[in-house]
């Protein structure tokens, strides 16, 4: 799972970052990976934010700023909107944190390829069938039988 703690729909940097995730969302779905966004926006603003992006994954509203307070990630440079410092978390099953990106600066946010590498590594740690060539089953026999195809 990829969890993004967002500044909110008012921020153009959020729109730009999330546009990349919207474009990549078919890849996330194909890999059975969920995306979730949590913002301090109220429900109306977060729905408009999601619709403006064309995103189809859950956008959750935390207008009471419970997460911001619990994690002590208030962005003090914007008292008008009082947002969270944006963070992107890559989570393994059981909501175990694999990687955290601090996105206060735009370049601190992960690219789609950063997420791809993190999700590959996290998945390889939890999937016993990640590398079928290491199994003592018909999988390794299958690859051994095909080895003649690749021998020059």
TIVO-2410 file (N, C-alpha, C; in nm, 3 decimals):
# residues 152
REC num residu      c1      c2      c3 atome chaine
REC   1      X   0.085  -0.117   0.000     N      A
REC   1      X   0.000   0.000   0.000    CA      A
REC   1      X   0.089   0.123   0.000     C      A
REC   2      X   0.042   0.225  -0.069     N      A
REC   2      X   0.107   0.356  -0.065    CA      A
REC   2      X   0.009   0.452  -0.001     C      A
REC   3      X   0.051   0.516   0.107     N      A
REC   3      X  -0.030   0.611   0.181    CA      A
REC   3      X   0.033   0.749   0.167     C      A
REC   4      X  -0.045   0.845   0.120     N      A
REC   4      X   0.007   0.981   0.106    CA      A
REC   4      X  -0.067   1.071   0.203     C      A
REC   5      X   0.009   1.138   0.290     N      A
REC   5      X  -0.047   1.239   0.380    CA      A
REC   5      X  -0.028   1.372   0.310     C      A
REC   6      X  -0.138   1.431   0.268     N      A
REC   6      X  -0.138   1.543   0.174    CA      A
REC   6      X  -0.152   1.679   0.243     C      A
REC   7      X  -0.093   1.780   0.180     N      A
REC   7      X  -0.113   1.918   0.226    CA      A
REC   7      X  -0.257   1.962   0.198     C      A
REC   8      X  -0.312   1.916   0.087     N      A
REC   8      X  -0.449   1.954   0.053    CA      A
REC   8      X  -0.461   2.001  -0.090     C      A
REC   9      X  -0.585   2.016  -0.132     N      A
REC   9      X  -0.613   2.050  -0.270    CA      A
REC   9      X  -0.576   2.191  -0.309     C      A
REC  10      X  -0.545   2.278  -0.216     N      A
REC  10      X  -0.507   2.416  -0.246    CA      A
REC  10      X  -0.365   2.426  -0.301     C      A
REC  11      X  -0.284   2.322  -0.283     N      A
REC  11      X  -0.142   2.329  -0.315    CA      A
REC  11      X  -0.112   2.276  -0.455     C      A
REC  12      X  -0.057   2.359  -0.543     N      A
REC  12      X  -0.026   2.313  -0.679    CA      A
REC  12      X   0.079   2.201  -0.683     C      A
REC  13      X   0.170   2.197  -0.582     N      A
REC  13      X   0.268   2.089  -0.578    CA      A
REC  13      X   0.200   1.955  -0.553     C      A
REC  14      X   0.094   1.956  -0.473     N      A
REC  14      X   0.017   1.833  -0.450    CA      A
REC  14      X  -0.049   1.785  -0.579     C      A
REC  15      X  -0.105   1.879  -0.652     N      A
REC  15      X  -0.170   1.844  -0.778    CA      A
REC  15      X  -0.068   1.781  -0.874     C      A
REC  16      X   0.049   1.841  -0.882     N      A
REC  16      X   0.151   1.790  -0.975    CA      A
REC  16      X   0.199   1.651  -0.933     C      A
REC  17      X   0.228   1.633  -0.804     N      A
REC  17      X   0.273   1.503  -0.753    CA      A
REC  17      X   0.165   1.396  -0.776     C      A
REC  18      X   0.044   1.429  -0.742     N      A
REC  18      X  -0.065   1.330  -0.752    CA      A
REC  18      X  -0.103   1.302  -0.897     C      A
REC  19      X  -0.079   1.396  -0.987     N      A
REC  19      X  -0.104   1.372  -1.130    CA      A
REC  19      X  -0.022   1.251  -1.177     C      A
REC  20      X   0.102   1.240  -1.128     N      A
REC  20      X   0.186   1.124  -1.164    CA      A
REC  20      X   0.125   0.994  -1.113     C      A
REC  21      X   0.070   0.999  -0.992     N      A
REC  21      X   0.008   0.877  -0.937    CA      A
REC  21      X  -0.122   0.842  -1.010     C      A
REC  22      X  -0.197   0.944  -1.050     N      A
REC  22      X  -0.318   0.918  -1.128    CA      A
REC  22      X  -0.281   0.848  -1.259     C      A
REC  23      X  -0.177   0.899  -1.325     N      A
REC  23      X  -0.133   0.839  -1.451    CA      A
REC  23      X  -0.083   0.696  -1.432     C      A
REC  24      X  -0.022   0.668  -1.317     N      A
REC  24      X   0.035   0.536  -1.290    CA      A
REC  24      X  -0.064   0.441  -1.223     C      A
REC  25      X  -0.182   0.490  -1.187     N      A
REC  25      X  -0.276   0.408  -1.111    CA      A
REC  25      X  -0.310   0.274  -1.177     C      A
REC  26      X  -0.323   0.266  -1.309     N      A
REC  26      X  -0.348   0.133  -1.368    CA      A
REC  26      X  -0.238   0.032  -1.335     C      A
REC  27      X  -0.114   0.077  -1.323     N      A
REC  27      X  -0.005  -0.013  -1.284    CA      A
REC  27      X  -0.022  -0.059  -1.139     C      A
REC  28      X  -0.060   0.032  -1.051     N      A
REC  28      X  -0.084  -0.006  -0.912    CA      A
REC  28      X  -0.197  -0.109  -0.903     C      A
REC  29      X  -0.304  -0.086  -0.975     N      A
REC  29      X  -0.416  -0.181  -0.973    CA      A
REC  29      X  -0.374  -0.316  -1.028     C      A
REC  30      X  -0.297  -0.316  -1.134     N      A
REC  30      X  -0.252  -0.440  -1.195    CA      A
REC  30      X  -0.166  -0.521  -1.097     C      A
REC  31      X  -0.093  -0.452  -1.011     N      A
REC  31      X  -0.006  -0.517  -0.913    CA      A
REC  31      X  -0.075  -0.537  -0.777     C      A
REC  32      X  -0.206  -0.518  -0.772     N      A
REC  32      X  -0.283  -0.537  -0.649    CA      A
REC  32      X  -0.232  -0.450  -0.534     C      A
REC  33      X  -0.196  -0.327  -0.567     N      A
REC  33      X  -0.142  -0.234  -0.468    CA      A
REC  33      X  -0.240  -0.119  -0.449     C      A
REC  34      X  -0.273  -0.093  -0.326     N      A
REC  34      X  -0.369   0.012  -0.296    CA      A
REC  34      X  -0.299   0.145  -0.274     C      A
REC  35      X  -0.369   0.250  -0.313     N      A
REC  35      X  -0.328   0.388  -0.285    CA      A
REC  35      X  -0.434   0.450  -0.195     C      A
REC  36      X  -0.390   0.531  -0.100     N      A
REC  36      X  -0.481   0.603  -0.011    CA      A
REC  36      X  -0.421   0.740   0.014     C      A
REC  37      X  -0.505   0.842   0.016     N      A
REC  37      X  -0.463   0.977   0.048    CA      A
REC  37      X  -0.542   1.025   0.169     C      A
REC  38      X  -0.474   1.091   0.262     N      A
REC  38      X  -0.540   1.154   0.376    CA      A
REC  38      X  -0.499   1.300   0.376     C      A
REC  39      X  -0.598   1.387   0.390     N      A
REC  39      X  -0.574   1.531   0.388    CA      A
REC  39      X  -0.651   1.598   0.500     C      A
REC  40      X  -0.608   1.718   0.538     N      A
REC  40      X  -0.680   1.796   0.638    CA      A
REC  40      X  -0.797   1.873   0.576     C      A
REC  41      X  -0.817   1.859   0.445     N      A
REC  41      X  -0.931   1.924   0.379    CA      A
REC  41      X  -1.062   1.870   0.436     C      A
REC  42      X  -1.166   1.956   0.432     N      A
REC  42      X  -1.298   1.906   0.471    CA      A
REC  42      X  -1.352   1.816   0.359     C      A
REC  43      X  -1.464   1.751   0.384     N      A
REC  43      X  -1.515   1.652   0.290    CA      A
REC  43      X  -1.548   1.711   0.153     C      A
REC  44      X  -1.606   1.829   0.149     N      A
REC  44      X  -1.640   1.893   0.021    CA      A
REC  44      X  -1.512   1.923  -0.058     C      A
REC  45      X  -1.413   1.982   0.007     N      A
REC  45      X  -1.289   2.017  -0.063    CA      A
REC  45      X  -1.211   1.894  -0.108     C      A
REC  46      X  -1.212   1.790  -0.028     N      A
REC  46      X  -1.136   1.672  -0.067    CA      A
REC  46      X  -1.205   1.600  -0.183     C      A
REC  47      X  -1.338   1.605  -0.188     N      A
REC  47      X  -1.409   1.546  -0.303    CA      A
REC  47      X  -1.378   1.625  -0.430     C      A
REC  48      X  -1.375   1.757  -0.419     N      A
REC  48      X  -1.341   1.841  -0.535    CA      A
REC  48      X  -1.196   1.818  -0.578     C      A
REC  49      X  -1.107   1.800  -0.483     N      A
REC  49      X  -0.965   1.772  -0.509    CA      A
REC  49      X  -0.953   1.641  -0.587     C      A
REC  50      X  -1.018   1.539  -0.539     N      A
REC  50      X  -1.014   1.407  -0.605    CA      A
REC  50      X  -1.073   1.414  -0.746     C      A
REC  51      X  -1.188   1.480  -0.759     N      A
REC  51      X  -1.252   1.493  -0.890    CA      A
REC  51      X  -1.166   1.572  -0.987     C      A
REC  52      X  -1.103   1.679  -0.940     N      A
REC  52      X  -1.019   1.761  -1.027    CA      A
REC  52      X  -0.901   1.681  -1.081     C      A
REC  53      X  -0.849   1.589  -1.002     N      A
REC  53      X  -0.738   1.505  -1.046    CA      A
REC  53      X  -0.783   1.389  -1.133     C      A
REC  54      X  -0.910   1.350  -1.119     N      A
REC  54      X  -0.958   1.230  -1.187    CA      A
REC  54      X  -0.911   1.103  -1.118     C      A
REC  55      X  -0.880   1.113  -0.990     N      A
REC  55      X  -0.833   0.997  -0.913    CA      A
REC  55      X  -0.950   0.907  -0.878     C      A
REC  56      X  -0.922   0.777  -0.869     N      A
REC  56      X  -1.028   0.681  -0.839    CA      A
REC  56      X  -1.000   0.602  -0.711     C      A
REC  57      X  -0.894   0.637  -0.639     N      A
REC  57      X  -0.866   0.567  -0.514    CA      A
REC  57      X  -0.916   0.652  -0.398     C      A
REC  58      X  -0.922   0.597  -0.276     N      A
REC  58      X  -0.980   0.670  -0.163    CA      A
REC  58      X  -0.902   0.794  -0.123     C      A
REC  59      X  -0.975   0.903  -0.105     N      A
REC  59      X  -0.924   1.027  -0.046    CA      A
REC  59      X  -1.000   1.043   0.085     C      A
REC  60      X  -0.928   1.041   0.195     N      A
REC  60      X  -0.990   1.049   0.327    CA      A
REC  60      X  -0.968   1.186   0.388     C      A
REC  61      X  -1.069   1.236   0.458     N      A
REC  61      X  -1.066   1.369   0.516    CA      A
REC  61      X  -1.039   1.362   0.665     C      A
REC  62      X  -0.947   1.446   0.712     N      A
REC  62      X  -0.916   1.456   0.854    CA      A
REC  62      X  -0.917   1.604   0.895     C      A
REC  63      X  -1.035   1.668   0.890     N      A
REC  63      X  -1.041   1.811   0.919    CA      A
REC  63      X  -1.009   1.844   1.065     C      A
REC  64      X  -1.021   1.747   1.155     N      A
REC  64      X  -0.986   1.771   1.296    CA      A
REC  64      X  -0.836   1.763   1.319     C      A
REC  65      X  -0.762   1.723   1.213     N      A
REC  65      X  -0.616   1.716   1.215    CA      A
REC  65      X  -0.562   1.618   1.320     C      A
REC  66      X  -0.634   1.509   1.337     N      A
REC  66      X  -0.594   1.405   1.432    CA      A
REC  66      X  -0.458   1.347   1.395     C      A
REC  67      X  -0.440   1.313   1.268     N      A
REC  67      X  -0.313   1.255   1.223    CA      A
REC  67      X  -0.201   1.357   1.236     C      A
REC  68      X  -0.230   1.480   1.195     N      A
REC  68      X  -0.129   1.587   1.205    CA      A
REC  68      X  -0.081   1.602   1.348     C      A
REC  69      X  -0.172   1.599   1.443     N      A
REC  69      X  -0.136   1.615   1.585    CA      A
REC  69      X  -0.067   1.490   1.639     C      A
REC  70      X  -0.122   1.374   1.608     N      A
REC  70      X  -0.064   1.249   1.660    CA      A
REC  70      X   0.078   1.227   1.611     C      A
REC  71      X   0.105   1.263   1.485     N      A
REC  71      X   0.238   1.242   1.428    CA      A
REC  71      X   0.328   1.366   1.439     C      A
REC  72      X   0.273   1.475   1.492     N      A
REC  72      X   0.346   1.600   1.508    CA      A
REC  72      X   0.407   1.645   1.375     C      A
REC  73      X   0.320   1.656   1.273     N      A
REC  73      X   0.366   1.694   1.139    CA      A
REC  73      X   0.290   1.819   1.089     C      A
REC  74      X   0.264   1.911   1.180     N      A
REC  74      X   0.201   2.036   1.139    CA      A
REC  74      X   0.301   2.118   1.059     C      A
REC  75      X   0.255   2.170   0.946     N      A
REC  75      X   0.339   2.258   0.865    CA      A
REC  75      X   0.320   2.400   0.916     C      A
REC  76      X   0.418   2.449   0.987     N      A
REC  76      X   0.408   2.579   1.055    CA      A
REC  76      X   0.424   2.698   0.960     C      A
REC  77      X   0.463   2.674   0.835     N      A
REC  77      X   0.485   2.785   0.742    CA      A
REC  77      X   0.356   2.833   0.675     C      A
REC  78      X   0.244   2.766   0.699     N      A
REC  78      X   0.118   2.802   0.633    CA      A
REC  78      X   0.005   2.801   0.736     C      A
REC  79      X   0.000   2.905   0.823     N      A
REC  79      X  -0.104   2.906   0.926    CA      A
REC  79      X  -0.245   2.921   0.871     C      A
REC  80      X  -0.258   2.976   0.750     N      A
REC  80      X  -0.392   2.994   0.692    CA      A
REC  80      X  -0.461   2.860   0.666     C      A
REC  81      X  -0.388   2.765   0.606     N      A
REC  81      X  -0.446   2.634   0.575    CA      A
REC  81      X  -0.419   2.530   0.683     C      A
REC  82      X  -0.315   2.551   0.762     N      A
REC  82      X  -0.277   2.460   0.870    CA      A
REC  82      X  -0.269   2.314   0.822     C      A
REC  83      X  -0.190   2.289   0.716     N      A
REC  83      X  -0.184   2.153   0.662    CA      A
REC  83      X  -0.082   2.066   0.735     C      A
REC  84      X  -0.079   1.939   0.695     N      A
REC  84      X   0.026   1.848   0.740    CA      A
REC  84      X   0.147   1.866   0.650     C      A
REC  85      X   0.266   1.838   0.704     N      A
REC  85      X   0.383   1.825   0.618    CA      A
REC  85      X   0.358   1.699   0.535     C      A
REC  86      X   0.363   1.709   0.403     N      A
REC  86      X   0.330   1.591   0.323    CA      A
REC  86      X   0.433   1.479   0.340     C      A
REC  87      X   0.382   1.361   0.358     N      A
REC  87      X   0.465   1.240   0.367    CA      A
REC  87      X   0.402   1.133   0.279     C      A
REC  88      X   0.485   1.050   0.221     N      A
REC  88      X   0.438   0.934   0.146    CA      A
REC  88      X   0.500   0.812   0.212     C      A
REC  89      X   0.417   0.716   0.247     N      A
REC  89      X   0.462   0.594   0.314    CA      A
REC  89      X   0.436   0.474   0.225     C      A
REC  90      X   0.535   0.387   0.216     N      A
REC  90      X   0.518   0.258   0.150    CA      A
REC  90      X   0.500   0.158   0.263     C      A
REC  91      X   0.388   0.086   0.260     N      A
REC  91      X   0.352  -0.005   0.368    CA      A
REC  91      X   0.346  -0.148   0.320     C      A
REC  92      X   0.397  -0.238   0.403     N      A
REC  92      X   0.384  -0.381   0.379    CA      A
REC  92      X   0.256  -0.429   0.447     C      A
REC  93      X   0.214  -0.553   0.423     N      A
REC  93      X   0.094  -0.604   0.491    CA      A
REC  93      X   0.104  -0.586   0.642     C      A
REC  94      X  -0.012  -0.564   0.703     N      A
REC  94      X  -0.016  -0.536   0.845    CA      A
REC  94      X   0.019  -0.392   0.876     C      A
REC  95      X   0.024  -0.308   0.771     N      A
REC  95      X   0.057  -0.166   0.781    CA      A
REC  95      X   0.197  -0.144   0.841     C      A
REC  96      X   0.288  -0.234   0.810     N      A
REC  96      X   0.427  -0.221   0.852    CA      A
REC  96      X   0.496  -0.122   0.758     C      A
REC  97      X   0.561  -0.023   0.815     N      A
REC  97      X   0.626   0.080   0.734    CA      A
REC  97      X   0.752   0.024   0.670     C      A
REC  98      X   0.757   0.035   0.538     N      A
REC  98      X   0.877  -0.005   0.464    CA      A
REC  98      X   0.965   0.117   0.436     C      A
REC  99      X   0.904   0.228   0.393     N      A
REC  99      X   0.980   0.349   0.362    CA      A
REC  99      X   0.892   0.471   0.384     C      A
REC 100      X   0.954   0.581   0.426     N      A
REC 100      X   0.885   0.708   0.446    CA      A
REC 100      X   0.958   0.816   0.366     C      A
REC 101      X   0.881   0.892   0.289     N      A
REC 101      X   0.935   1.006   0.215    CA      A
REC 101      X   0.876   1.133   0.276     C      A
REC 102      X   0.962   1.230   0.310     N      A
REC 102      X   0.917   1.359   0.358    CA      A
REC 102      X   0.908   1.451   0.238     C      A
REC 103      X   0.788   1.496   0.206     N      A
REC 103      X   0.767   1.574   0.085    CA      A
REC 103      X   0.750   1.722   0.105     C      A
REC 104      X   0.808   1.777   0.214     N      A
REC 104      X   0.797   1.921   0.233    CA      A
REC 104      X   0.853   1.995   0.111     C      A
REC 105      X   0.969   1.950   0.065     N      A
REC 105      X   1.023   2.001  -0.060    CA      A
REC 105      X   0.981   1.905  -0.170     C      A
REC 106      X   0.948   1.958  -0.285     N      A
REC 106      X   0.896   1.875  -0.394    CA      A
REC 106      X   0.990   1.759  -0.426     C      A
REC 107      X   1.121   1.782  -0.425     N      A
REC 107      X   1.216   1.677  -0.462    CA      A
REC 107      X   1.228   1.570  -0.353     C      A
REC 108      X   1.170   1.594  -0.237     N      A
REC 108      X   1.168   1.492  -0.133    CA      A
REC 108      X   1.060   1.388  -0.154     C      A
REC 109      X   0.970   1.416  -0.246     N      A
REC 109      X   0.861   1.323  -0.274    CA      A
REC 109      X   0.909   1.212  -0.366     C      A
REC 110      X   0.851   1.095  -0.353     N      A
REC 110      X   0.896   0.984  -0.438    CA      A
REC 110      X   0.841   0.996  -0.579     C      A
REC 111      X   0.922   0.957  -0.675     N      A
REC 111      X   0.871   0.944  -0.811    CA      A
REC 111      X   0.797   0.811  -0.821     C      A
REC 112      X   0.730   0.791  -0.931     N      A
REC 112      X   0.665   0.663  -0.955    CA      A
REC 112      X   0.770   0.552  -0.953     C      A
REC 113      X   0.888   0.581  -1.006     N      A
REC 113      X   0.993   0.479  -1.012    CA      A
REC 113      X   1.051   0.449  -0.874     C      A
REC 114      X   1.059   0.550  -0.786     N      A
REC 114      X   1.099   0.524  -0.647    CA      A
REC 114      X   0.999   0.428  -0.582     C      A
REC 115      X   0.872   0.455  -0.602     N      A
REC 115      X   0.768   0.369  -0.544    CA      A
REC 115      X   0.776   0.229  -0.604     C      A
REC 116      X   0.801   0.221  -0.734     N      A
REC 116      X   0.813   0.091  -0.801    CA      A
REC 116      X   0.925   0.009  -0.735     C      A
REC 117      X   1.041   0.071  -0.716     N      A
REC 117      X   1.154   0.000  -0.655    CA      A
REC 117      X   1.123  -0.042  -0.512     C      A
REC 118      X   1.061   0.047  -0.435     N      A
REC 118      X   1.025   0.013  -0.297    CA      A
REC 118      X   0.924  -0.101  -0.293     C      A
REC 119      X   0.824  -0.093  -0.379     N      A
REC 119      X   0.721  -0.198  -0.379    CA      A
REC 119      X   0.778  -0.330  -0.428     C      A
REC 120      X   0.871  -0.326  -0.522     N      A
REC 120      X   0.937  -0.451  -0.566    CA      A
REC 120      X   1.013  -0.513  -0.450     C      A
REC 121      X   1.092  -0.433  -0.379     N      A
REC 121      X   1.170  -0.485  -0.268    CA      A
REC 121      X   1.081  -0.535  -0.155     C      A
REC 122      X   0.978  -0.458  -0.120     N      A
REC 122      X   0.888  -0.499  -0.012    CA      A
REC 122      X   0.814  -0.628  -0.049     C      A
REC 123      X   0.769  -0.637  -0.174     N      A
REC 123      X   0.697  -0.756  -0.217    CA      A
REC 123      X   0.789  -0.878  -0.218     C      A
REC 124      X   0.912  -0.860  -0.259     N      A
REC 124      X   1.005  -0.973  -0.261    CA      A
REC 124      X   1.034  -1.025  -0.121     C      A
REC 125      X   1.023  -0.938  -0.020     N      A
REC 125      X   1.043  -0.979   0.118    CA      A
REC 125      X   0.928  -1.063   0.172     C      A
REC 126      X   0.808  -1.038   0.123     N      A
REC 126      X   0.691  -1.103   0.181    CA      A
REC 126      X   0.635  -1.218   0.098     C      A
REC 127      X   0.677  -1.230  -0.027     N      A
REC 127      X   0.624  -1.333  -0.115    CA      A
REC 127      X   0.720  -1.452  -0.124     C      A
REC 128      X   0.683  -1.567  -0.068     N      A
REC 128      X   0.772  -1.683  -0.079    CA      A
REC 128      X   0.787  -1.733  -0.222     C      A
REC 129      X   0.694  -1.696  -0.307     N      A
REC 129      X   0.699  -1.740  -0.447    CA      A
REC 129      X   0.755  -1.630  -0.538     C      A
REC 130      X   0.828  -1.534  -0.481     N      A
REC 130      X   0.881  -1.422  -0.561    CA      A
REC 130      X   0.975  -1.472  -0.670     C      A
REC 131      X   1.066  -1.559  -0.635     N      A
REC 131      X   1.163  -1.612  -0.732    CA      A
REC 131      X   1.135  -1.760  -0.751     C      A
REC 132      X   1.063  -1.792  -0.856     N      A
REC 132      X   1.023  -1.931  -0.879    CA      A
REC 132      X   1.142  -2.021  -0.911     C      A
REC 133      X   1.253  -1.965  -0.952     N      A
REC 133      X   1.368  -2.048  -0.986    CA      A
REC 133      X   1.435  -2.107  -0.862     C      A
REC 134      X   1.403  -2.054  -0.743     N      A
REC 134      X   1.463  -2.107  -0.621    CA      A
REC 134      X   1.378  -2.215  -0.556     C      A
REC 135      X   1.262  -2.243  -0.611     N      A
REC 135      X   1.172  -2.343  -0.552    CA      A
REC 135      X   1.209  -2.483  -0.599     C      A
REC 136      X   1.190  -2.579  -0.513     N      A
REC 136      X   1.208  -2.719  -0.549    CA      A
REC 136      X   1.073  -2.774  -0.594     C      A
REC 137      X   1.028  -2.725  -0.705     N      A
REC 137      X   0.899  -2.768  -0.757    CA      A
REC 137      X   0.909  -2.771  -0.909     C      A
REC 138      X   0.796  -2.792  -0.971     N      A
REC 138      X   0.795  -2.798  -1.117    CA      A
REC 138      X   0.836  -2.665  -1.179     C      A
REC 139      X   0.833  -2.556  -1.101     N      A
REC 139      X   0.876  -2.427  -1.154    CA      A
REC 139      X   1.022  -2.428  -1.195     C      A
REC 140      X   1.110  -2.477  -1.106     N      A
REC 140      X   1.252  -2.480  -1.141    CA      A
REC 140      X   1.279  -2.583  -1.250     C      A
REC 141      X   1.204  -2.693  -1.249     N      A
REC 141      X   1.221  -2.793  -1.355    CA      A
REC 141      X   1.179  -2.733  -1.489     C      A
REC 142      X   1.077  -2.652  -1.486     N      A
REC 142      X   1.030  -2.587  -1.607    CA      A
REC 142      X   1.140  -2.499  -1.666     C      A
REC 143      X   1.203  -2.417  -1.578     N      A
REC 143      X   1.310  -2.330  -1.626    CA      A
REC 143      X   1.431  -2.409  -1.673     C      A
REC 144      X   1.461  -2.518  -1.605     N      A
REC 144      X   1.574  -2.601  -1.647    CA      A
REC 144      X   1.546  -2.663  -1.783     C      A
REC 145      X   1.422  -2.704  -1.805     N      A
REC 145      X   1.386  -2.765  -1.933    CA      A
REC 145      X   1.395  -2.665  -2.047     C      A
REC 146      X   1.372  -2.539  -2.018     N      A
REC 146      X   1.378  -2.437  -2.121    CA      A
REC 146      X   1.518  -2.381  -2.143     C      A
REC 147      X   1.614  -2.420  -2.061     N      A
REC 147      X   1.747  -2.361  -2.071    CA      A
REC 147      X   1.812  -2.382  -2.208     C      A
REC 148      X   1.774  -2.488  -2.280     N      A
REC 148      X   1.832  -2.512  -2.412    CA      A
REC 148      X   1.798  -2.400  -2.508     C      A
REC 149      X   1.688  -2.330  -2.486     N      A
REC 149      X   1.645  -2.223  -2.575    CA      A
REC 149      X   1.745  -2.108  -2.570     C      A
REC 150      X   1.806  -2.087  -2.454     N      A
REC 150      X   1.893  -1.971  -2.434    CA      A
REC 150      X   2.041  -2.005  -2.450     C      A
REC 151      X   2.073  -2.129  -2.480     N      A
REC 151      X   2.211  -2.167  -2.501    CA      A
REC 151      X   2.244  -2.151  -2.649     C      A
REC 152      X   2.351  -2.077  -2.677     N      A
REC 152      X   2.386  -2.049  -2.816    CA      A
REC 152      X   2.454  -2.168  -2.879     C      A
***
